[in-house]
Amino acid sequence: MKLNEVIVKPLITEKSTIAQESGKYVFHIDPRANKVEVKQAVEHAFSVTVLDVNITKNRGKMKRFGPRMKKTPDIKKAVVTLKQGDRIQIIEGV
């Protein structure tokens, strides 16, 4: 898998914003990606040193849309821990 295809987008939530203070960043990643590929992709894209990568799969839920039931998409996300002092500017001006 190519490194530019591994990271889909950063996840900006209240919980992930609080985790950024301790050097942890959350990314939505490709479902086929593994920890090694995520580490290489983050280091290549943002020029930082990655210490740890934790990956979780969130299964989609069944939601009712009128008379029909639809499944929301599955999401795979990675929590990346950076070396002390490294930062990633996800949002401009933060």
RASUL-V743692 format. One record per residue. PHI is phi in radians with two decimals (NA if undefined). PSI is psi in degrees with one decimal (none if undefined). OMEGA is omega in whole degrees, 0 to 359 (999 if undefined). Layout:
PHI_PSI_OMEGA / PHI_PSI_OMEGA
This chain:
NA_139.4_180 / -1.30_146.2_183 / -1.11_-31.6_181 / -1.36_-5.9_178 / -1.74_-9.0_185 / -1.26_-51.5_182 / -1.52_121.2_179 / -1.47_-53.0_179 / -2.92_158.1_174 / -1.35_146.7_177 / -1.70_118.6_181 / -1.89_102.2_176 / -2.29_172.8_179 / -1.09_-42.3_181 / -1.17_-41.3_180 / -1.24_-30.4_177 / -1.18_-39.4_177 / -1.17_-36.8_181 / -1.20_-24.2_180 / -1.11_-27.7_179 / -1.11_-28.5_179 / -1.73_13.0_175 / 1.49_21.4_179 / -1.98_131.3_182 / -2.17_142.9_184 / -1.96_131.5_180 / -2.25_143.0_170 / -1.45_124.1_186 / -2.10_167.3_178 / -1.13_139.3_182 / -1.07_-21.2_181 / -1.58_-4.9_185 / -1.34_149.7_176 / -2.05_180.0_185 / -1.08_-40.3_182 / -1.13_-43.7_179 / -1.15_-38.6_179 / -1.13_-44.1_179 / -1.04_-47.3_180 / -1.11_-40.1_182 / -1.17_-41.9_180 / -1.18_-43.9_179 / -1.10_-39.1_180 / -1.26_-41.6_185 / -1.31_-36.8_188 / -2.00_-0.9_180 / 0.95_53.2_179 / -2.24_171.1_177 / -1.86_122.4_182 / -1.67_127.6_178 / -1.62_-38.5_187 / -2.62_148.2_176 / -2.31_125.8_174 / -2.03_131.9_183 / -2.07_141.3_176 / -2.39_146.7_175 / -1.90_126.0_176 / -1.87_116.5_180 / -1.32_144.3_179 / -1.22_153.2_180 / -1.78_157.8_174 / -1.47_125.9_180 / -2.13_147.0_179 / -1.67_126.5_174 / -2.09_91.0_185 / 1.18_-129.5_181 / -1.43_-8.9_184 / -1.74_148.9_173 / -1.86_130.5_178 / -2.20_152.7_179 / -1.78_129.4_175 / -1.28_155.4_185 / -1.19_151.6_173 / -1.28_146.7_180 / -2.25_135.6_173 / -2.00_127.3_182 / -2.28_155.7_182 / -2.20_135.1_173 / -1.81_115.8_186 / -1.86_125.9_177 / -1.75_127.1_182 / -1.74_162.6_176 / -1.13_148.1_179 / -0.92_126.5_178 / 1.70_-19.2_177 / -1.42_143.9_179 / -2.43_153.9_174 / -2.10_126.9_177 / -1.55_94.7_181 / -1.42_-46.2_179 / -1.91_132.4_180 / -1.10_135.1_175 / 1.53_4.7_180 / -1.71_none_999
